[in-house]
Amino acid sequence: MKNQLSFFILLVFFSIFAKGQSPIDTTQREFSKLKFGLATGGGALFYAGTLTGLYTVWYQDNHKTNFHWTNDNDGWMQIDKFGHAYTCYLFGKLGMQSMKWAGVSRNKSVIYGGSFGVLFMTSVEILDAHYLEWGASPMDMVANASGGLLLIGQELAFKKQIVTYKFSFHPTELQNYRPDILGDAPMEQLVEDYNGQTFWLSLNLRSVFRHQKYLPNWLNIAGGYGAYGMLGGKYNTTRDIDGNLLPPIDRYRSYYLSFDLDLEKIQTNNEFLKSVFFFLNLIKFPLPTVEFNELGQTKFHAFYF
C-alpha cells in the first residue's frame, strides 16, 4: 500500500508540466531553462519529500535491520505486482512528459524522464530492505522494471505507446469484513482493496492495422487481470480484528477482454483538453467486458470498471 500512497499527489504535481504537451506530439519544443528547473526541481522535491514522509510515517515504528530479501510472490494473488508495474509506468510517463514540456530532446526525455518511476520504486524497495517487517522483494523489482521497460521500449521503438498500461477500480463488499486491511474510507479502498483493482494492457488497433481506414484512431482492445475473495495476503483469516467469525470466501483470479478508448489519439488544439485526455487515458474506460475466472465461469458485464 505504501508504494502507492503518492499516486494522486504525483498526478496533481505533474499536471502542471504535462499541460499542453500532446502525448503523441513528435515535434521538438524549444528548451527552456525555467521549465527544466521547475520539472527537475519539482521532481526532486517530490522524490525526497515522499521518501522522507514514508520513513517518518510508515517505517518509524518498525524494526531496522541489515539489508535483506523477502519472498512475497504468493501474496495478494500477484495483484500487488501488477500495481508495482503500473506505478512505474505511470510515474515514468509523467516524468517523460515533464521533460518534453521543458524542451528536453526526445530520447533524453524518454530515457531519463521515463526512468523516474523505476528510480522512485527502487528507492522504496531499498527502504523496505532495511526493515525486519518488510525486506526487498525480487519480484517487486522485476515488476518495477517491467513497467518502466513497457513505457521506454515502446517510445524508443515506435515513438508512441501502442500498448497502454491502464488501471480500473470498483468498490467491493469485502472491505466491510476487514476495513483495517482493505481500507475504510473510499480513498483507502482504492489503494488497499486489491479485490476491486483490475490492470489492463490496452492495444491500439489502428497502430497494428495501419491500413484499415475503417478503424477509428482511438479504438483499442484490452486484456485485464484481477482477483477476488482476498481477505489477506496469502490466505483468508477466519476472524476479523475484533474476533468476529468471517464467512468462507473463495479466492480466484479473473481475466477480462474488453474494448477501450485511447483518448490520447483524439485530435484537439485545445490545451486543456489535451491534458484532460492525457490523465483520463491512465484509466480503463468502462465498456462491455467478458470475464473468464478460475471458478469456470464466463460472465458478461455491460459496463465493467
Steps between C-alpha positions, in 0.01 A plus 500: 500500500777744589641466150185665361436770765653766278285411197263794507759747629706432191202535268427847632867601499577391146175636359677836494782364285293275274257778411503581134746227403329261264587140594548410133667824397833425332603862452792634704419791730755772563703425811405718797733524798212625714273208413787254535577640843135475602471145372822364649476703820138404553577136426790500743285666766228242452754216509673617817183612672309178435786277613546712811129477569504123458794473738330717759146364477535142379834365619544685829331235717666206324828327583806605304736227387765422239411480133305181438275342238152358540282277283146636476416353162191318627342807661176657376492265199766724341268799463752708694768415241281634223460811717878540521532479122215744449645751745836495319326535163289789629781687675725447199239630260449812707874549536547462127229753424648751743836475321333552162315798645837652593632451147744217578585289193267210433741215576623661821141567607413136438804352673546735795143612554362155426729347764359714781251233607761225520736730693231593749368146556853357527573753774189384686614140459838587653321654797296179535822298498621666820196418713426165660129513425556545128809416296584558135293286266670370183164468327415859591822603327406296193155658497650849535734440208224356281287812540790728411607285206148487359496879484858569391526209257194606302607864487843408366370239255175658378512861629159440660313267732337226294417315822391718791507376859173596671322463832142472614333459838157423640405483871436154643305383802805314631643812662210481746654183645852638544505881472831504690662310211287588196435863587222686673462829314450496119851631428652232723299231322629621164858409589447228763210286376668287236170322440368802311811573295541394138810563290475520122721486194314705242601450135432772243353321199583766243867489603506130410266504198627825358337465157152420628349847463165388640657461845478818711837625628371489857367140505686250719454143613610423856584196706470527878600310812337509842429280801228467761434348839816623671459591866875468555821482305577128483184352651167605645489529876199358682442796732509878467689746719225486765495120509177462305473189283541569127311306231691262270574677171657345189812666367524502121658680206308663217603587145318762297456590135353835405507788258663822616555859391842655437415858584852615415422429134215753492623805314437840658669839506360579842784488752270427792337206322841358415582486869160356587534226238854422617393435859173325416696264278680364806182312595295244311183639344192306625363300205336159444732229634522120503643338813656154523581385854657206679162381623426397143255784446463725199326826579390795289511849652314776318743753650797380700732726695 
